Amino acid sequence: MSVTQNQDISALLPTLPSMAGKTVAITGCTSGTGLILAQRCGALGAQVLMLNRPSARSAAALRTLRRQRVDARFIPCDLASLASVRAAIDQLNGACPNGLDVLCNNAGIMAVPSRVTVDGFDLQMQTNHLSHFLLSSGAWPLLERAVGARGEARVVNHSSGARRGGDLQARYLAKDPAKLGGDGFLGLGKWRRYQQSKLANLLFTYSLHDAIARQRPELAGKVKSLCAHPGPTQTELQAKTLASGGIGWLDRLIVRAIVKQAHSVDAGAMGLVRACCAKDVASLDFYGPIGRGRAGPAVLLPAERNAIGEALVWADSLHSTGLSDFFATR
């Protein structure tokens, strides 16, 4: 980690308020930015709910937090299964009697070979976006409860620098991903699917903010919808891409470029930490390094609004997850 990165982190952490009495739920926190976020929230006094697939790695992450005296609890959640997400929502309701202050939709997979989930969707789109959309809807009553008890709540999505590269297309949100053409020439298909899922994360942030203002105006600005992106970061994501079948020369070229520019996982988590923990945030804020493919401090970025894409991600995500009303009490 560079001296500048250390200074950026050291400057941010003392400004973070206590989170004692608050509950934070984080997907994908066995390692990487999710685990760093869990540790930061726990150190600030929050209860941390770890939504991960059951595995030796998730058990180890839970032990790590508890050794650090974090009030942590494991909730099984496999984002490749909507049934698993619904079961996790049921457990969240039991774990949050006083509401949920922060839901961080952090988990993600990158450029894995073409695969269809049990629900019939592209694996990357369901894992990275659709399941988080459903989880956010299911957690809505808990977010409302937190607003009533403590004045605000947050939904924080995790995008990527890879979000750039083309407008969101409805076919990536639909069933029958075989129509997407598989991995395609040189494996470009899997990188396009990743780009679409990461763009969906950001557009969902904007569309949720607008939907709250439209359908729950009394909660506008109180349930905050935010987003972050890590910049190129030294996490296990790149190794998982290669291990899952990303062995083509294009895969290796892209991964090598990411690793060459990457900053530490602590630096990569700072956008999430700001969005989830800082006191000076507003709904619609988007935090991350400036530029494309560059490491750097997590700063407030200009909005990247796209009305057509936002309307598309909202309507099609409702349809794909079987929701008629995002805010309905279940």
NORVENCOR-V742003 format. One record per residue. N is the residue number from 1. RES is the residue in one small letter. PHI is phi in degrees with one decimal (none if undefined). OMEGA is omega in radians with two decimals (none if undefined). Layout:
n;res;phi;omega
N;RES;PHI;OMEGA
N;RES;PHI;OMEGA
This chain:
n;res;phi;omega
1;m;none;-3.11
2;s;-74.1;3.08
3;v;-60.5;3.14
4;t;-62.6;3.12
5;q;-63.5;3.08
6;n;-60.0;3.13
7;q;-64.9;3.14
8;d;-61.8;-3.14
9;i;-67.3;-3.13
10;s;-63.6;3.12
11;a;-74.6;-3.09
12;l;-77.3;-2.94
13;l;-57.7;-3.14
14;p;-67.2;-3.11
15;t;-86.3;-3.05
16;l;-77.5;-3.12
17;p;-76.9;3.03
18;s;-60.1;3.05
19;m;-114.4;3.11
20;a;-58.6;-3.12
21;g;85.9;3.14
22;k;-104.4;3.11
23;t;-122.7;-3.12
24;v;-123.2;3.06
25;a;-108.3;-3.06
26;i;-132.1;3.02
27;t;-88.7;3.05
28;g;63.9;-3.08
29;c;-122.9;3.02
30;t;-79.2;-3.11
31;s;-162.2;3.00
32;g;64.1;-3.08
33;t;-63.0;3.14
34;g;-64.7;3.12
35;l;-68.8;3.08
36;i;-59.5;3.12
37;l;-60.9;3.13
38;a;-58.4;3.13
39;q;-65.9;3.14
40;r;-64.5;-3.13
41;c;-63.7;3.12
42;g;-63.7;3.13
43;a;-63.7;3.11
44;l;-84.4;3.05
45;g;105.7;-3.11
46;a;-77.7;2.86
47;q;-76.8;-3.08
48;v;-116.6;3.06
49;l;-102.7;-3.03
50;m;-99.6;-3.13
51;l;-96.1;-3.09
52;n;-138.8;2.96
53;r;-68.7;3.06
54;p;-60.9;-3.14
55;s;-168.3;3.06
56;a;-62.6;-3.13
57;r;-67.5;3.13
58;s;-68.8;3.09
59;a;-65.2;3.13
60;a;-65.6;3.12
61;a;-63.9;3.10
62;l;-62.8;3.11
63;r;-62.7;3.13
64;t;-59.3;-3.14
65;l;-64.5;-3.12
66;r;-67.6;3.04
67;r;-63.1;3.11
68;q;-86.9;3.09
69;r;64.3;3.03
70;v;-88.5;3.04
71;d;-77.2;-3.02
72;a;-118.8;3.13
73;r;-140.3;3.12
74;f;-94.0;3.02
75;i;-124.3;-3.12
76;p;-64.4;-3.13
77;c;-157.0;3.08
78;d;-104.3;-3.06
79;l;-69.3;3.06
80;a;-82.2;3.14
81;s;-136.6;3.11
82;l;-65.2;3.09
83;a;-63.8;3.10
84;s;-64.6;3.10
85;v;-63.3;3.13
86;r;-63.2;3.08
87;a;-64.7;3.10
88;a;-64.9;3.09
89;i;-61.0;3.10
90;d;-60.3;3.13
91;q;-68.7;3.08
92;l;-58.3;-3.14
93;n;-60.2;3.10
94;g;-73.9;-3.07
95;a;-86.9;-3.03
96;c;-125.8;-3.13
97;p;-62.1;-3.13
98;n;-106.1;3.09
99;g;97.6;3.14
100;l;-114.4;-3.06
101;d;-82.6;-3.13
102;v;-140.4;2.93
103;l;-111.6;3.13
104;c;-106.7;3.12
105;n;-86.4;-3.00
106;n;-94.4;-2.95
107;a;-58.8;3.09
108;g;-167.2;3.01
109;i;-123.7;-3.00
110;m;-128.2;2.93
111;a;52.0;3.06
112;v;-83.5;3.14
113;p;-59.1;-3.07
114;s;-55.2;3.13
115;r;-154.3;3.14
116;v;-101.9;3.11
117;t;-77.6;3.09
118;v;-63.2;3.14
119;d;-91.5;3.06
120;g;94.2;-3.12
121;f;-108.2;2.99
122;d;-59.6;-3.05
123;l;-59.0;-3.11
124;q;-67.4;-3.11
125;m;-66.2;3.14
126;q;-69.1;-3.12
127;t;-65.0;-3.02
128;n;-81.7;-3.07
129;h;-128.6;-2.95
130;l;-58.8;3.13
131;s;-67.2;3.06
132;h;-68.6;3.06
133;f;-60.4;3.13
134;l;-64.3;3.13
135;l;-61.5;3.14
136;s;-64.1;3.09
137;s;-64.6;-3.13
138;g;-64.8;3.14
139;a;-84.1;-3.04
140;w;-54.5;3.12
141;p;-59.0;3.12
142;l;-71.7;3.07
143;l;-66.6;3.07
144;e;-60.4;-3.12
145;r;-63.6;3.11
146;a;-65.2;3.08
147;v;-60.6;3.14
148;g;-63.8;-3.08
149;a;-87.0;-2.99
150;r;-133.8;2.95
151;g;98.1;3.12
152;e;-158.7;3.01
153;a;-150.2;-3.07
154;r;-139.1;2.89
155;v;-114.7;-3.08
156;v;-120.2;3.11
157;n;-101.0;-3.10
158;h;-118.9;-3.13
159;s;-97.7;-3.07
160;s;-163.4;3.00
161;g;-61.4;3.13
162;a;-73.9;-3.14
163;r;-62.9;-3.14
164;r;-76.7;3.06
165;g;130.6;3.10
166;g;143.0;-3.13
167;d;-69.7;3.09
168;l;-66.2;3.14
169;q;-118.8;-3.05
170;a;-59.8;-3.04
171;r;-64.5;3.12
172;y;-77.3;3.12
173;l;-94.5;-3.02
174;a;-96.8;3.02
175;k;-73.4;-3.11
176;d;64.3;-3.14
177;p;-67.0;3.05
178;a;-58.6;3.12
179;k;-68.8;3.12
180;l;-77.9;3.03
181;g;93.8;3.10
182;g;66.9;-3.09
183;d;-84.5;2.99
184;g;69.3;-3.10
185;f;-61.3;3.13
186;l;62.2;-3.12
187;g;80.8;-3.10
188;l;-63.0;-3.07
189;g;-58.5;-3.11
190;k;-69.4;3.09
191;w;-73.7;3.06
192;r;-66.2;3.11
193;r;-63.5;3.10
194;y;-63.9;3.13
195;q;-58.0;-3.12
196;q;-64.9;-3.13
197;s;-68.6;-3.13
198;k;-74.8;3.01
199;l;-66.6;3.11
200;a;-59.5;3.11
201;n;-58.3;-3.11
202;l;-70.6;-3.13
203;l;-66.0;3.05
204;f;-62.3;3.10
205;t;-56.5;-3.12
206;y;-69.3;-3.09
207;s;-69.4;3.07
208;l;-65.5;3.08
209;h;-55.2;-3.11
210;d;-68.2;3.13
211;a;-65.8;3.07
212;i;-62.2;3.14
213;a;-62.1;-3.08
214;r;-82.5;-2.99
215;q;-106.1;3.11
216;r;-134.3;-3.01
217;p;-59.4;3.13
218;e;-68.1;3.14
219;l;-107.5;3.13
220;a;-61.5;-3.11
221;g;81.5;3.11
222;k;-100.5;2.89
223;v;-93.7;-3.03
224;k;-92.5;3.11
225;s;-109.1;-3.04
226;l;-131.0;-3.14
227;c;-145.5;3.05
228;a;-142.5;2.92
229;h;-138.9;-2.97
230;p;-85.4;-2.89
231;g;71.1;3.12
232;p;-65.2;-2.96
233;t;-134.7;-3.13
234;q;-80.9;3.08
235;t;-119.3;3.11
236;e;-82.4;-3.06
237;l;-60.7;-3.11
238;q;-65.6;3.13
239;a;-63.9;3.13
240;k;-67.3;3.09
241;t;-59.6;-3.12
242;l;-69.0;-3.11
243;a;-67.8;-3.10
244;s;-83.9;3.10
245;g;128.7;3.12
246;g;-82.9;-3.00
247;i;-112.1;3.12
248;g;-73.5;-3.09
249;w;-65.0;3.11
250;l;-66.3;3.10
251;d;-59.0;-3.12
252;r;-64.4;3.14
253;l;-65.0;-3.12
254;i;-66.7;-3.14
255;v;-62.2;3.12
256;r;-62.5;3.13
257;a;-66.0;3.11
258;i;-63.7;-3.09
259;v;-63.0;-3.12
260;k;-61.9;-3.09
261;q;-94.3;-2.89
262;a;-68.6;2.92
263;h;-102.3;-3.05
264;s;-67.8;3.10
265;v;-65.4;3.07
266;d;-62.3;3.12
267;a;-68.0;-3.14
268;g;-65.0;-3.13
269;a;-83.4;-3.00
270;m;-65.4;3.08
271;g;-64.7;3.08
272;l;-63.8;-3.13
273;v;-61.2;3.10
274;r;-61.0;-3.07
275;a;-65.0;-3.07
276;c;-86.8;-2.92
277;c;-117.8;-3.02
278;a;-66.9;-3.08
279;k;-89.1;-3.01
280;d;-103.9;-3.10
281;v;-108.6;3.11
282;a;-129.4;3.05
283;s;-56.2;-3.08
284;l;87.9;3.13
285;d;-61.7;-3.13
286;f;-134.5;-3.04
287;y;-115.4;3.08
288;g;168.7;3.09
289;p;-66.0;3.08
290;i;-76.0;3.03
291;g;93.2;-3.08
292;r;-112.8;3.12
293;g;71.4;-3.11
294;r;-114.6;3.01
295;a;-78.0;3.11
296;g;159.9;-3.13
297;p;-67.4;3.10
298;a;-82.3;-3.13
299;v;-114.8;3.07
300;l;-72.3;-3.06
301;l;-96.9;3.03
302;p;-62.5;3.11
303;a;-64.1;3.10
304;e;-124.2;-3.06
305;r;-70.1;3.09
306;n;-149.6;-3.00
307;a;-58.8;-3.13
308;i;-66.5;3.13
309;g;-64.8;3.13
310;e;-66.5;3.10
311;a;-64.8;3.14
312;l;-65.4;-3.07
313;v;-65.3;3.14
314;w;-70.3;-3.06
315;a;-65.9;-3.07
316;d;-74.3;3.08
317;s;-70.2;3.03
318;l;-57.2;-3.10
319;h;-63.0;-3.05
320;s;-68.1;-3.13
321;t;-92.6;3.08
322;g;75.4;3.14
323;l;-98.4;3.02
324;s;-98.1;-3.14
325;d;-143.1;-3.11
326;f;-57.9;-3.00
327;f;-97.0;-3.09
328;a;-65.6;3.04
329;t;-80.1;-3.06
330;r;-108.5;none
